[in-house]
């Protein structure tokens, strides 16, 4: 995670806030989540990503100015789910982005459908825009692996992905995600990536 500044209720929450001030990503163990109270001083959207590359790029580009970002590192662990549920129950809204692939959509169904997160640039329109942008840049895609499940938040997403037949990984939309984290998230999503 990056940018988490909890109210200090013990040594781990105090340390997490200090790491956030340094703009350094920090993994939080399950034991620490179970032993201390995790509460934020205000309400802020918790951005959630699937891949560590997003977390590390946000750390490098935004440092201590990065808003709260949690990385699930693929399928979320028990610790990640506990942290996100705790933050959600504390009044923090969640927004999730993952890979546009079989696994990413399955994880998205768990995060959005199961936890109640909102999609973060994770719609059929976002997929098609990212696909067009990457194609213009000459980027080669991986073919879809497995059958893409229906996305519980966007019924057009899985058909669009099946039709295109390729995955779009989070790394290919990194600039858009970092722009959101850098302060542009309140604006309507732009479909112009120039």
Order of alpha helices (4+ residues) and beta strands (2+ residues): alpha-alpha-beta-alpha-beta-alpha-beta-alpha-beta-alpha-alpha-alpha
